[in-house]
Amino acid sequence: MSSTQRSSTQSRYREVYARWKSDPVGFWQEAAREIDWIKPAETIFNPQSGAYGRWFEGAECNTCYNAVDRHVATRGDQAAIIYDSPVTNSKRSISYAELQDEVSTLAAVLQDMGVTKGDRVIVYMPMIPEAAFAMLACARIGAIHSVVFGGFAAKELATRIDDAKPKVILSASCGIEGAKVVPYKPLLDEAIQLSSTKPDACLIHQRPQLECSRIEGRDLDWAQEVAKAKAAGRKAACVPVAATDPLYVLYTSGTTGKPKGVVRDNGGHMVALKWSMSNFFGVEPGEVFWAASDVGWVVGHSYIVYAPLLQGCTAILYEGKPVGTPDAGAYWRVISDHGVVTLFTAPTAFRAIKKEDSKAELLKNYDISSFRALFLAGERADPDTVKWAEDILKVPVIDHWWQTETGWPVVGNPLGLGALPIKHGSPTVPLPGYTVEVLDEGGKQVAPGTMGAIVIKLPLPPGALPTLWQADERFKESYLSVYPGYYNTSDAGYIDEDGYVWVMGRTDDIINVAGHRLSTGGMEEVLASHPAVAECAVIGVKDSLKGEVPCGFVVLKSSVQQSPAEIEKELVGLVREKIGPVAAFKLAITVPRLPKTRSGKILRGTMKKIADGDQWSMPATIDDPLILDEIGDALKSRGVAG
């Protein structure tokens, strides 16, 4: 019986969690044996270093060596990365030996461009193998990469250039979003013009879909430079770095408009990711693992590039969508074509598939017998979508919860240790490394089942951010100051009597209706349970009498025959029945689509500002700006919106 099929009575979770709790330093020291160190740590954890302590002080290592080179002797011919691009109708398999060749050559090109250990390199690229080569090439020579989601607006890219001060920028002529070609080069040129810091050079990968011009003296052609290095036999060796040195900086939106550069160190990151592959995901070396995300997001860093390669797996790099490239069977095809055992994606992807093909008719066209488990994270996985996925796939569907800042899962159902019973709506339990608590506004722990702020007791485990890029004080102020001794997740929820964590939304998704603290996530759960609803979002709208009242937006499934007005009436009744009159839920609005970021998060905060008549600005990460006008029109038609 494989680790993923153990019953909950055989789960080793409690025993492993207790072992970590009783000896955290010993636990991570043992996990660190899975990594090849140039020099072992002098101190596994030093509580006196940094904002809350530092892991593996005194150790030297190289992340690229652990992800690529060390596998070449034993699995050199095995595919390391499979690139699958329905938007360009192309596939490419890259073995570990080929990956070593590509990465060491590109690393030599970077060195020739003047990049040395500690320099920053911005990677502004689409979902193509070269994006992964770029990340690994930086890691190889000790440069710090900062991947910016391809197609990000020039202004947003400029703020990241100014903060990271890159020596070099790696980019491509274009990205492809569905059927649309997105020119990257004009955005890059404008961003460099806007930024006060200028890179020494740019290396541009020319894609056949769009020719781009190069700026003389600054821009180099990727293919030409790589060909020259190969002809000269130039390859860069792995450069030793301190375990505490940054591997990368990944920017996440800051409340002040200035992005926050989440720092990831080399040593702790490798230890945590390697541990998570076997123990959490239950995936072994040689197996095919697919994270359907983008290298521009943390999931892409952790589970497209680094974790699968550290584990010796085959990673899928997919340039496409869950629907529309060409249809809602796209994911089933990838699983079938490449023998994927585990898929990790966002709940929004499965809601899109369910909306287009609610009976999963397209699944019948594919053999997915290799498939063992589906993992969902990125935003709340509503029980209805989870149950639908369980019904059609007949494999465990694991909701789990973490953040850009943590770098790997905080709460989840550890398939590799033997799954625990599933409670729909809860991502299950804290993983070793994390003591999760729920506190009230005064910082006191609340009783089981009581809503409050979800926090993590310090120190954070290996793999989590040690600080923000060149902003230690901002790090402390943003995350550590509200609840001394704890990292503030800014998420709200509760822990039940079995120790299961329930994440009900961001702290600002808890609305106050006439003195009652209610979760918009709980209301969304009720709306999503209606058979006609494909996806939904609930926000709190200002109300002169009650402070706030909830407003629900729903997108209906394609096949629905009932009128929207009828469904809206049923939804109001359903919330009244399941949550009670206290919810004061009287407004459900049918809309054709919801505004989302490119990573699939619903822009509830912006919707709330529109509804309240507050000043709002276009979020940089929005997928389609026109949707916000649709939301404003829908609200006005119902007498809401300032």
C-alpha positions in Angstrom: 0.0 0.0 0.0 1.4 3.4 -1.0 1.8 6.2 1.5 -1.1 8.0 -0.2 -3.5 5.2 0.5 -3.0 4.7 4.2 -6.1 5.1 6.3 -6.3 7.8 9.0 -5.7 5.2 11.7 -2.3 4.5 10.1 -1.4 8.2 9.7 2.0 9.0 11.3 1.0 12.7 11.5 0.5 12.9 15.3 3.7 11.1 16.0 5.8 13.2 13.6 4.2 16.5 14.7 4.9 15.5 18.4 8.5 14.7 17.5 9.0 18.1 15.9 7.3 19.8 18.8 9.5 18.1 21.4 12.8 18.7 19.5 12.4 21.2 16.6 16.2 21.6 16.2 16.8 17.9 16.1 13.8 17.4 13.7 15.2 19.9 11.1 18.8 18.7 11.6 17.5 15.2 10.6 15.6 16.7 7.6 18.7 18.5 6.5 20.5 15.2 5.8 18.4 15.0 2.6 20.4 18.0 1.2 24.1 17.9 0.0 26.0 20.6 1.9 29.4 22.0 0.9 29.9 22.7 4.6 27.5 21.6 7.3 25.8 24.1 9.7 27.7 25.2 12.8 24.4 26.0 14.4 21.1 24.5 13.2 19.1 27.4 14.7 20.4 30.6 16.2 17.6 32.4 18.1 19.8 35.5 18.5 20.2 36.1 14.7 17.8 38.1 12.5 14.3 39.2 13.4 13.3 35.9 15.1 16.4 33.6 14.5 18.2 32.1 11.5 18.4 28.5 10.3 21.6 26.5 9.4 24.0 29.3 10.3 27.6 28.6 9.1 26.5 26.1 6.5 27.5 26.5 2.8 25.5 25.0 -0.1 24.3 25.6 -3.6 20.6 25.2 -4.5 21.3 24.6 -8.2 23.7 21.7 -7.4 21.0 20.1 -5.2 18.2 20.6 -7.8 20.2 19.6 -10.9 23.8 18.4 -10.7 23.5 15.8 -8.0 20.8 13.9 -9.9 22.8 13.6 -13.2 24.8 10.6 -12.1 21.8 8.5 -11.1 18.9 9.9 -13.3 20.7 11.9 -16.0 18.4 10.5 -18.7 15.2 11.1 -16.8 13.0 14.1 -17.7 13.6 16.9 -15.3 11.2 19.3 -16.9 8.4 18.6 -19.4 7.3 21.8 -21.2 3.7 21.5 -22.5 2.3 24.5 -24.3 -1.1 24.1 -25.9 -1.0 27.8 -26.8 2.0 27.3 -29.2 1.1 23.6 -29.9 4.5 22.4 -28.7 6.1 20.1 -26.1 9.6 19.6 -25.0 11.2 17.1 -22.6 14.5 18.2 -20.9 16.5 15.5 -19.1 18.5 16.2 -15.9 21.7 16.0 -18.0 20.4 18.5 -20.6 19.1 20.7 -17.8 22.6 20.8 -16.3 24.1 21.7 -19.7 21.5 24.5 -20.4 21.7 26.0 -16.9 25.5 25.9 -16.6 25.8 27.6 -20.0 23.3 30.3 -19.3 25.1 30.9 -15.9 28.3 31.4 -17.9 26.5 33.9 -20.1 25.4 35.8 -17.0 28.9 35.8 -15.6 30.1 37.2 -19.0 27.5 40.0 -18.5 29.2 40.8 -15.2 26.8 39.1 -12.8 28.5 37.9 -9.6 27.5 36.4 -6.3 25.0 38.6 -4.5 23.9 40.6 -7.6 20.2 40.7 -8.3 18.8 39.6 -11.6 15.2 40.3 -12.6 13.4 37.5 -14.6 10.4 38.9 -16.5 9.3 35.9 -18.6 6.4 33.7 -19.8 6.0 30.0 -18.9 8.8 28.6 -21.0 11.7 26.4 -20.1 14.1 29.4 -20.3 12.3 30.9 -17.3 13.3 27.9 -15.2 16.8 27.9 -16.7 17.1 31.6 -15.7 16.2 30.9 -12.0 18.5 28.0 -11.7 21.4 29.8 -13.5 21.2 32.6 -10.9 21.1 30.1 -8.1 24.2 28.4 -9.6 26.4 31.5 -9.4 25.0 32.8 -6.2 23.0 35.7 -7.9 19.7 36.6 -6.4 16.8 36.2 -8.8 13.6 38.2 -8.6 10.9 36.8 -10.9 8.3 39.3 -11.9 5.1 37.9 -13.4 5.4 38.2 -17.2 3.0 40.8 -18.6 2.9 42.8 -15.4 2.3 46.5 -16.1 5.4 48.7 -16.7 4.8 50.8 -13.6 4.8 47.7 -11.4 7.9 46.3 -13.0 9.6 49.7 -12.5 8.9 49.7 -8.8 10.5 46.2 -8.5 13.5 47.3 -10.6 14.0 50.3 -8.2 13.8 48.1 -5.1 15.9 45.2 -6.3 18.4 47.2 -8.3 19.2 44.4 -10.8 22.5 44.2 -12.6 20.8 42.3 -15.5 17.2 41.7 -16.6 16.2 38.5 -18.4 13.1 38.7 -20.6 11.4 37.4 -23.7 9.8 39.1 -26.7 6.3 38.1 -25.6 4.0 35.9 -23.6 0.8 34.2 -24.7 -2.4 34.5 -22.7 -5.0 32.1 -24.2 -5.2 33.2 -27.8 -3.7 36.6 -27.2 0.0 37.5 -27.7 1.2 39.9 -25.0 4.3 41.9 -26.1 6.7 42.0 -23.2 9.5 44.1 -24.7 7.7 47.4 -24.9 6.6 46.9 -21.3 10.2 46.2 -20.3 11.5 49.2 -22.2 8.9 51.5 -20.6 9.7 50.1 -17.1 13.4 50.7 -17.5 12.6 54.3 -18.6 10.4 54.8 -15.6 12.9 53.4 -13.1 15.6 55.4 -11.5 17.9 52.3 -11.4 19.0 51.1 -14.8 20.3 47.5 -15.5 23.7 47.1 -17.1 22.2 44.8 -19.8 19.1 42.8 -20.8 19.1 39.3 -22.3 16.1 38.8 -24.5 14.7 35.5 -25.6 13.2 35.9 -29.1 10.0 33.9 -29.4 8.7 33.1 -32.9 5.3 34.5 -32.2 6.6 38.1 -32.0 9.7 39.8 -33.3 11.1 42.5 -31.1 13.7 45.2 -31.6 16.8 45.4 -29.4 18.3 48.5 -27.9 21.9 48.8 -29.1 24.5 48.6 -26.3 22.0 47.2 -23.7 20.0 44.3 -25.1 21.6 41.0 -26.1 20.0 38.1 -28.0 19.5 35.1 -25.7 19.9 32.4 -28.4 23.1 34.1 -29.8 24.8 34.5 -26.5 24.0 30.9 -25.4 25.3 29.6 -28.8 28.5 31.5 -28.4 29.1 30.2 -24.9 28.4 26.6 -26.1 30.8 27.0 -29.0 33.5 28.2 -26.6 32.7 25.4 -24.2 31.9 27.9 -21.5 30.1 26.5 -18.4 29.8 28.0 -14.9 30.5 25.9 -11.9 28.3 26.0 -8.8 29.3 28.8 -6.5 29.2 28.1 -2.7 26.9 30.4 -0.8 26.0 30.7 2.9 22.8 28.8 3.8 21.5 32.2 5.1 22.3 34.0 1.8 19.2 35.0 -0.2 18.3 32.6 -3.1 15.6 35.0 -4.4 13.4 38.0 -3.7 9.7 37.7 -4.6 7.5 40.8 -4.5 4.1 40.7 -3.0 1.7 43.7 -3.0 2.2 46.0 -0.1 -0.6 48.0 1.5 1.4 51.3 1.0 1.7 50.7 -2.7 5.4 49.9 -2.3 5.9 46.2 -3.0 7.2 43.9 -0.2 10.2 41.9 -1.3 9.9 38.5 0.4 13.4 37.1 0.9 14.0 33.3 0.7 17.3 31.9 1.9 19.1 29.0 0.3 19.5 26.4 3.1 16.2 26.4 5.0 14.3 26.6 1.7 15.9 23.4 0.4 15.4 21.5 3.6 11.7 22.5 3.9 10.8 21.9 0.3 12.5 18.5 0.2 10.7 17.5 3.4 7.4 18.6 2.0 7.6 16.5 -1.2 7.7 13.1 0.5 5.9 13.9 3.7 3.2 16.2 2.6 2.6 15.6 -1.1 3.5 11.9 -0.9 5.5 12.1 -4.1 8.7 10.1 -4.6 11.8 10.6 -6.8 11.2 9.7 -10.5 7.5 10.5 -10.3 5.8 13.2 -12.4 4.6 16.2 -10.4 2.6 19.1 -11.8 2.0 22.5 -10.2 -0.3 24.3 -12.6 0.7 27.9 -11.7 3.2 30.4 -13.0 6.9 30.9 -12.2 5.9 34.5 -11.3 4.1 33.4 -8.2 5.4 31.6 -5.1 3.8 28.3 -6.1 5.8 28.4 -9.3 9.0 29.0 -7.4 8.4 26.3 -4.8 6.6 23.6 -6.7 7.2 24.1 -10.4 10.9 24.7 -10.2 12.6 24.0 -6.9 10.8 21.3 -4.9 10.2 18.7 -7.7 13.8 19.0 -8.9 15.3 18.8 -5.3 13.2 15.6 -5.0 14.4 14.2 -8.3 10.9 14.3 -9.8 9.8 15.3 -13.3 8.2 18.8 -13.2 5.6 19.9 -15.7 5.9 23.4 -17.0 2.5 24.2 -18.6 1.8 27.2 -20.7 -2.0 27.2 -21.0 -5.2 27.6 -19.1 -7.6 25.1 -17.4 -10.3 26.0 -20.0 -10.0 27.4 -23.5 -6.7 25.9 -24.4 -8.5 24.3 -26.2 -11.3 23.2 -23.8 -12.2 22.2 -20.2 -10.4 18.9 -20.7 -7.0 20.5 -20.9 -5.8 19.3 -17.5 -7.0 15.8 -18.1 -5.0 15.7 -21.3 -1.8 16.8 -19.6 -2.2 14.2 -16.8 -2.9 11.5 -19.4 0.0 12.5 -21.8 2.7 12.7 -19.2 1.6 10.2 -16.5 1.1 12.9 -13.8 0.7 11.4 -10.3 -0.1 14.6 -8.4 -1.5 18.0 -9.5 -1.4 21.1 -7.4 -3.5 24.1 -8.6 -5.8 26.8 -7.4 -9.5 26.2 -6.6 -10.4 28.8 -9.2 -9.1 26.5 -11.9 -11.4 23.7 -10.9 -14.3 26.1 -10.6 -13.6 27.2 -14.2 -13.6 23.5 -15.3 -16.8 22.8 -13.4 -18.5 25.8 -14.9 -17.7 24.7 -18.5 -18.1 21.0 -18.1 -20.2 20.4 -14.9 -20.7 16.7 -15.6 -17.0 16.2 -16.5 -17.9 14.6 -19.9 -14.4 15.5 -21.3 -12.7 13.4 -18.6 -14.0 10.3 -20.4 -11.7 11.0 -23.3 -8.5 10.5 -21.2 -6.7 7.8 -19.3 -5.7 9.3 -15.9 -5.0 6.0 -14.2 -1.6 7.4 -13.1 -3.2 10.1 -11.1 -3.2 9.8 -7.3 -4.1 13.1 -5.7 -5.2 16.7 -6.3 -3.9 19.5 -4.1 -5.7 22.9 -4.0 -4.4 26.2 -2.5 -4.2 29.9 -3.4 -7.5 30.8 -1.9 -10.3 29.2 0.0 -11.4 25.8 -1.5 -15.2 25.9 -1.2 -16.6 22.5 -0.1 -18.8 22.3 -3.2 -15.8 22.4 -5.6 -13.8 19.9 -3.5 -16.7 17.4 -3.4 -17.2 17.8 -7.2 -13.5 17.1 -7.8 -13.6 14.1 -5.4 -16.7 12.7 -7.2 -15.2 13.0 -10.7 -11.6 12.1 -10.0 -12.1 9.4 -7.3 -8.8 10.4 -5.6 -8.0 12.4 -2.5 -8.6 16.1 -3.0 -6.4 18.0 -0.5 -7.1 21.6 0.4 -4.1 23.2 2.0 -3.1 26.7 3.1 0.1 28.8 3.0 1.4 32.1 1.9 4.1 33.7 -0.3 5.8 34.6 2.9 5.9 31.0 4.3 7.2 29.4 1.0 5.6 26.0 1.7 2.4 24.7 3.3 1.4 25.8 6.8 -1.8 23.7 7.2 -2.7 20.7 5.2 -3.6 17.0 5.1 -0.2 15.2 5.0 -0.8 12.6 2.4 2.8 11.3 2.6 2.4 10.6 6.4 -1.0 9.0 5.8 -4.1 11.1 5.2 -6.3 12.3 8.1 -10.1 12.3 7.8 -11.2 15.2 5.6 -13.5 17.9 6.9 -14.8 19.8 3.9 -14.0 23.5 4.3 -10.9 23.0 6.4 -7.4 22.6 5.1 -6.9 20.2 8.0 -4.0 20.5 10.5 -0.7 22.5 11.1 2.3 20.8 9.6 5.5 20.2 11.6 7.3 23.5 11.9 4.2 25.5 12.6 2.4 26.1 15.9 -0.9 27.8 14.7 -3.1 29.7 17.2 -6.2 31.9 17.0 -6.1 35.1 19.0 -8.6 37.8 19.8 -7.9 41.6 19.3 -6.2 41.7 22.7 -3.8 38.9 21.7 -5.4 36.3 23.9 -5.9 32.7 22.7 -9.6 32.0 22.0 -11.6 28.9 22.7 -12.0 26.2 20.0 -14.6 27.1 17.4 -14.2 30.9 18.1 -13.3 33.2 15.2 -10.1 35.3 15.5 -6.8 36.2 13.9 -4.7 33.2 12.7 -1.1 33.5 13.9 2.0 31.4 13.9 4.2 31.1 17.0 7.8 32.2 16.4 10.2 31.1 15.3 9.1 30.4 11.8 10.4 27.1 10.4 13.1 26.7 7.7 11.8 27.9 4.3 9.8 30.8 5.6 10.9 34.4 5.0 13.7 35.6 7.3 12.9 39.2 6.4 11.9 41.6 3.6 14.5 42.8 1.1 16.5 45.5 2.7 13.6 46.3 5.0 14.1 44.6 8.4 12.0 47.2 10.3 9.2 47.0 7.8 9.3 43.2 8.1 8.9 43.4 11.9 6.2 46.1 11.7 4.2 44.2 9.0 4.3 40.8 10.5 5.7 40.6 14.0 4.5 43.8 15.8 0.7 43.2 16.1 1.0 40.1 18.2 4.4 40.0 20.0 6.0 36.5 19.8 3.8 35.6 16.7 3.9 36.0 13.0 0.6 37.6 11.9 -0.9 35.9 8.9 -3.6 38.5 8.3 -6.0 35.6 7.8 -9.0 35.0 10.1 -10.6 31.8 11.1 -10.8 29.3 14.0 -9.5 26.0 15.2 -12.0 23.3 16.1 -12.0 20.8 19.0 -10.1 18.3 16.8 -7.3 20.8 16.1 -8.4 21.4 12.5 -7.8 24.9 11.2 -10.6 26.7 9.4 -9.4 29.7 7.3 -12.4 31.9 6.7 -10.8 34.7 4.8 -8.5 37.7 5.3 -8.8 39.6 8.5 -10.7 42.2 6.5 -13.1 39.6 5.2 -14.7 39.4 8.6 -17.6 41.8 8.5 -19.3 43.4 11.5 -23.1 43.2 11.0 -24.8 45.1 13.9 -22.1 44.0 16.4 -22.0 40.4 15.1 -18.6 39.3 13.6 -19.5 37.2 10.6 -17.3 35.5 8.0 -17.8 36.2 4.3 -16.1 32.9 3.7 -18.9 31.1 5.6 -21.5 32.8 3.4 -19.6 32.0 0.2 -19.7 28.4 1.3 -23.5 28.5 1.5 -23.9 30.2 -1.9 -21.4 27.8 -3.6 -23.6 24.8 -2.4 -26.4 25.9 -4.7 -26.4 23.6 -7.7 -26.7 26.6 -10.2 -23.7 28.5 -8.8 -20.2 28.1 -10.5 -18.4 30.5 -8.3 -19.2 33.4 -5.9 -17.8 36.1 -3.7 -19.3 37.9 -0.7 -18.2 41.3 0.5 -19.3 43.6 3.3 -21.0 46.8 2.1 -21.3 50.0 4.3 -24.7 50.3 5.9 -25.9 53.3 7.9 -28.0 51.2 10.2 -26.0 48.0 10.7 -22.4 49.2 10.0 -22.0 46.6 7.2 -24.3 44.2 5.3 -23.2 41.3 3.1 -23.6 41.4 -0.7 -23.1 38.2 -2.7 -21.9 38.1 -6.4 -22.6 34.8 -8.2 -21.5 33.4 -11.5 -23.9 30.8 -12.8 -23.0 27.5 -14.5 -23.3 27.5 -18.3 -26.0 24.9 -18.4 -28.5 26.7 -16.0 -32.1 27.1 -17.3 -33.5 29.0 -14.2 -33.8 32.8 -14.3 -31.1 34.7 -12.4 -33.9 36.5 -10.3 -35.2 33.1 -9.2 -31.8 31.8 -8.2 -30.9 35.1 -6.4 -34.2 34.7 -4.3 -33.2 31.1 -3.5 -29.7 32.1 -2.4 -31.1 34.7 0.0 -33.3 32.1 1.5 -30.4 29.6 1.7 -28.2 31.9 3.7 -31.1 32.8 6.0 -31.6 29.0 6.5 -28.0 28.0 7.0 -26.5 31.0 8.8 -29.6 32.7 10.2 -31.3 36.1 10.0 -28.3 37.5 11.9 -26.4 37.5 8.6 -28.8 40.1 7.2 -28.1 38.6 3.7 -30.6 40.2 1.3 -28.6 40.9 -1.8 -27.4 38.4 -4.3 -26.3 39.7 -7.7 -25.7 37.6 -10.8 -22.7 38.6 -12.8 -21.1 37.1 -15.9 -17.6 36.8 -14.2 -15.7 37.9 -11.2 -12.6 40.2 -11.1 -9.5 38.2 -10.4 -5.7 38.5 -10.3 -3.7 36.5 -12.8 -3.1 33.9 -10.2 -6.8 33.4 -9.7 -7.5 35.3 -6.5 -10.8 37.2 -6.4 -10.4 40.9 -5.9 -12.8 41.3 -3.0 -11.1 44.3 -1.6 -11.5 46.3 -4.8 -15.1 45.2 -5.2 -15.9 46.4 -1.7 -14.3 49.8 -2.4 -16.5 50.1 -5.6 -19.6 49.2 -3.6 -18.8 51.6 -0.8 -18.1 54.5 -3.2 -14.5 54.7 -1.9 -11.5 55.8 -4.0 -9.9 52.8 -5.7 -7.1 52.1 -8.1 -6.8 49.5 -10.7 -4.9 46.5 -9.1 -1.7 45.8 -11.0 -2.3 42.1 -11.0 -5.8 42.2 -12.5 -6.5 39.7 -15.3 -9.1 41.8 -17.1 -9.7 45.4 -16.0 -13.1 45.6 -17.8 -14.7 43.3 -15.3 -14.6 46.0 -12.6 -16.8 48.2 -14.8 -19.3 45.3 -15.0 -19.2 44.9 -11.2 -19.9 48.7 -10.8 -22.8 48.6 -13.3 -24.3 45.5 -11.6 -24.1 47.3 -8.2 -25.7 50.5 -9.6 -28.5 48.5 -11.2 -29.4 47.3 -7.7 -29.1 50.7 -6.1 -25.7 50.0 -4.5 -22.4 51.8 -5.2 -21.4 55.3 -4.2 
